[in-house]
Amino acid sequence: MKQAGFPLGILLLFWVSYVTDFSLVLLIKGGALSGTDTYQSLVNKTFGFPGYLLLSVLQFLYPFIVDPENLLIGHHFIIVLSTVAFTLPLSLYRDIAKLGKISLISTVLTTLILGIVMARVVSLGPHITKTEDAWIFAKPNAIQAVGVMSFAFICHHNCFLVYGSLEEPTVAKWSRIIHVSTLISVFISILFATCGYMTFTGYTQGDLFENYCRNDDLVTFGRFCYGVTVILTYPIECFVTREVIANVFFGGTLSSVLHIIITVVIITVATLVSLLIDCLGIVLELNGVLCAAPLIFIIPSACYLKLSEEPRTHSDKIMSCVMLPIGAVVMAVGFVMAVTNPQDCTHGQEMFYCFPDNSSLTNISISHFQLTTQLSILNVSIFQ
């Protein structure tokens, strides 16, 4: 919302959710047309080994580019401990269907976090002065916003795994599930985005939890819930990366020993990455434009256009022709903008309104706010 402008951001969120819904169904249709049952085999059947290799790289990189577990409370020891005690054992499962009940727990916790964000828009929002450009329709960083939104909705890399776990999987059944799931997801996303942005407007950080003060016990509980959701859902991402390695290097099958070794290596490397990164905003942007955009917009459309024998005027083909170039633009322009104009990041420093002596700073401009966050650690009294 901060990057795109609030009204345009809402519209883009609806659009990205619609494209996600369409492309998820399109992937399974492409699998049915090609007689394949994995994303990799679909692309391999359609574009040969070069396409297969490109997709494998995108799917492999996705869990490494983002692992926001380090945002739980910021202590490296807790990251390592939670990874060894919970994430690694869950990632060792061979059947993705066994994670269904665990994913349900994550959904419940997400609802709790949403309730906390909604409560704070009422109790905290009125005490933070809104920035001058808070409600303009559109901003020039909208493409970056599309990248972040794409990250929020990306699940294409594991959709065949989920589809295969259904009882009596059919395209019609899959379509119904995707329609309902996407509708629920966009509803939750809009509530999160609206409540978070209405609370902090132009001060909103890439990680919303960085906006809240450390002495806020309710939000601290929300941070704990968020950490648990990451622990419980990350194993699904590990499934995809492990499958890529198995397909590329071991013919699609892994012995028990190799299964354990590869899982440990994946989790270890991803944890090391999380220990080195303290800004979630740039991670979401880069992941969105480099991995999510091609996986959502480009590859499903390209596969369907090449496999389908429907006439050019068919609605699915028209939509695919629209999605493909848009995805290319989001990927190219979004990457340049993410590198040259990254989101604000506090690097763990508390926001200015969390200091009682700095209450007068609620009237400062966004440029002064950026200066404050950079220098407050050196001498907060300067701004008193």
N, C-alpha and C positions, 0 to 999 in steps of 0.2 A: 504493500500500500504506500509506503514511504517513497519507494523508487518510481512507481508508476503514476502516482496521484490516486487519491482514494476512490473516486467514481470509476476511473478507468481501470483501476486495480480490481475492483469487484467484477467488472465486465470481463476482464482478462481471465479471472479465476473461473468464471463460468465457461469461457471458451476453452481453456486448457482442460477442464474436466470433461467437456464434451468430446474434445479430440482424444483424450485418454480412453474414454468409453468406446469410441469408434475404433481406435487402433487396436485395443485389446480384443475386440470381437474380430477385427480384420486379421489379426495374427492367427487365430484359431481357424478362420475360414481358409487362410493360406495354407495352414497345416493340412486341412482336409483336402484341398485341391492338389497338394503335392504328395500326399500320403506320408507325411512326416509327423513326428510327435514331440519334437524339441525345437526351440528357437534356432539352435545351431544347424540342425539338419535341414530346416526349412530354408535358411539362407544359403546353405551349401548346395541344396538342390536347385535353388533359383539362380545364384550368382557364382557358384563354383567355389574353389578353395580360397581365392582372394577375399570374397565376401564373408566366407566362413571365418577366416583369420581375423578380419576386422571386427566382426561381431564378438568373437572370442576375447579379443583385447578389451572391448568396451565392457563386456560382462565381467571380465576378470578384474578390471580396475575399479568397478563401482564400489565394492565394499572397502577398498583401501582409500579411496578419496574421501570417504566420510565414515567417521566413527566418533560421534559426538559424546561418547561416554565420559570423556574428560571434563564435561561440564557439570557433572553431578555435584561435586563440592571442590574440585580443583586439586585434590591430593593424589599424586601419582601412585601412592601405595594402595589407595582404594581402587584405582583403576585396575592395577595388576591383580589385587585380591579378588575383585568381583569377576574379572575375566577368568581366572583360574578356577574359582569356586562355582561359577554359574554359566558363563558364556561358553567356555570350552566344553563342559559336559553336554550341554544342550546341542552344541554344534556337531557332536559325534553321532547323533541319530542318523540313520540311513534312510528313514521313511519320513518325508515331509509332513505326511498326514498326522504323525504323532505330535506335531507342534500346534495342532489346531486349538486344543484347550489352553495352551500357553498363550497363543495369540489372543484368545478371548480375554485373558487377564489383562493383556496390554490395552485392549479396547476399553475395558472398564477403567483402567488407570488414566487413559486419555480423557475419558469423560470427567474424571475427578479434576484433572489439570485444567480442563476447559471451565469447570465450575469456579476454580480459583481465579482464573483470568477474568471471568465475568464479574466475580465479586469485587475484584480490585478496580475495575473500570468505574464502579460506583463509589468506592471508598477512597481511592487514590487519585483517580482522574481529575476531579475538580480542583485538586491542590497543585496541579502542574499546568502552568500557563501554556496554551497551545501556540505552536510556531506560526509565523505569519502566512506561510504558504500551505497550511495544513489541509485546506479543503479545495485547492484548485483541481480542475478536472484531470489534467494529464501532465506528466513530467517527462523529460527527455531520456530518463533511465528505464523506460518501460520494458525494453528488451531484456535488461537484466532481471527485471521482475518476472518475466516469462520463464527465464532460466530457473529461478528459484521455485516457481510454481510447478514447472515440469519435474523438478526433483521431488516435490511433495507428492506428486501423483504417480511417479514411475514405479511400475511393478511388472513391466513387460518381460524383464529378464528371468522371472520365475513363473510366468503365467502358464507355461506348458506343464511345469511341475504341479501346480495347483490343479490345472485342468485334468491331469492324469490321476489325481487323487480323488476325483469325484466318483460317486457311484453312478454308473451308466452315463458317462460323459457324452454330451451332444452339443452341437453348436447352439441350438435353441436354449438348452438349459444353461449353458455358459453365458449366453447373452442376458438372460434374466438375472443371473447372479451379478454380472458386471454392472448392469443398469442400477440395481439396488445398491450395490457397494459404492459405485461412483456417486450416486445421489447422496448417500450418507456422508461420504468423504468430503464432498464439496460443501455440504451443510456445516460440518464441523470446521472445515477450513475457513469458511466465511465468518463464522462466529469467532474463531481465534484471531483472524486478521482484523476484523472490525473492532473487537474489544481491545486488542493489544494496541492498535493504532489510535483509537479514540482516547486511550489512556495517556500515551506518550507522544503522539503525532510525530513531528520532525526529529524527536530525540530517540525514536525507536531504533534499537540495535539489531544486528543480524540474528543474534540469539535473544529472544524476548526476555528470558530470565535474567540477562545482564542488566535490564532496566530496573529491576526491583531491588530494594535495599536488603542488605544481608541480615538485618535484625527483624525482618518480616518472617515470622514463624510459619504462617500459612503458606507463603511462597516457598519457604525452605522445604516444607512437606511436598509441595508441587515439584520441586527439583528432584527430590527423592523418587517420586513417582515416575518422573521422566527418565531418570537413570535406570529404573527397573524396566520400563518399556523398551529401552535400548537393549538391555541385557536379554530380554525375552524375544525380541524380534530380529536381532542381528544374526542368530543362527540360520534364519531363512536366507539371508544374503550369502552366508557361508556355503549353503547348499549349492547355490549357483556357481560360485567360484570353483568349488571342488568339482562340480560336474564339468566345467570347462576344462580343467586340468585333466580329468579322467578321459574326456572325449578326444582332446588334442594329443595327449601323450601316452595313454594306456588303453586305447580302443574302447573306451566307454565303461570299463569295469575296473574296480580296485579291490585288491585283497584286503583283509582286515588290517594287516600291518600298514599297508600303504594308506588306507583310509585314515588311520589314526595319525600317521606321520604328516600327511598333507594337511589335515585339519589343524594340527598343532602349528604347522608352519604358517598357514593362512591367518590364524588367530593371533599368533605372535607378531607377525609383520603389521597387521592392522592395529594392534595395540601400541606398537612402537610409534606408528604414525600418529595415533591419538595423543600420545604423550608429548609430541613435538608441536602440536597445533592448539592455539588457544582462541582462535577467531572462527566462529562458525559461519559467519556471513559469506566470506570469500570461498569457503568450502562448498557451501550450498550453490553459489553461483557457478563455480567451475564445474562441479558435478552436474549441475543442470544443463549447462550449454555443451559440455564435452561428452557426457554419457547419456543423460536423459533425453536431450533433444533428438539425437539420431535414433535412439531406441524407441521413442514415441512417435516422432513425426516422419522420419526419413525411411528407415528400414522396413517397417510394416507396409507403408505405401508402395515402396519400390517392389517389394515381393508380390503384393497383390496385383499391381499393374502388369507385371510380367507373367503371372500365372493365370489370371482370370481371362476367360474368353467372352465375358460380357461385352456388350456394345459400349462405345466410348461415352455415350450419353447416360449410362447407368449411374445411379447416384453414388454408389461406392467408388466408382472410378473417378467421378468428378471430384469427390471429396479427397481422394488420394492425390489427385493432380494438384489440389490446392495445398494439402498438407506438406508435400515433399519440398517445394521451394521455400515455404515458410520455415520449415525446420532447418534448411540450409542457412537461411538468413539469421535465424536465432542462434545457431551454432557459431557462425563466423563473427557476426557483429557482437553477440553476447560475450564471446571470449575476449575480444579486444576491449570492450567496455569494462569487463570484470577485472582485467589486468590494469587498465589505465585509471579506472575510477571505482575502486573497491568500496564495499560498505563500511560504515563506521564500526570501530571496534574499541572497547574500553580496555582490553587486555587485562581483565580482572579488576579494574579500578571501579569503585563505586561511583554512581552518578551524582551530579552536583546537588540534587534535591534531597539526597540522603543525609546531608550534613545540616544540622539545625542552624548553624551560624550563616549558612549560605542560602537561606530561604529567599532572600531578595533576588537571587540569581534567576528566579523563574521568569523574569522579564527580559533576559538577555536573548540575543539573536543566536541562530544556530552556529554561526562562525565563532562567536565568543564561547559558546558551549564547547566546541571542539578544542579551543585553546585551554579552557578550564580543565577538561578531562586529561589533557596532556601534562598540565603543570601542577595540578592539585596535589599530586603525590609529593612534589618538591616543597611546596609552601602554600598550604590551604589558606593561611591567614592573609595572603595577598588579596584575596577576593572578598574578605570580610568587610 
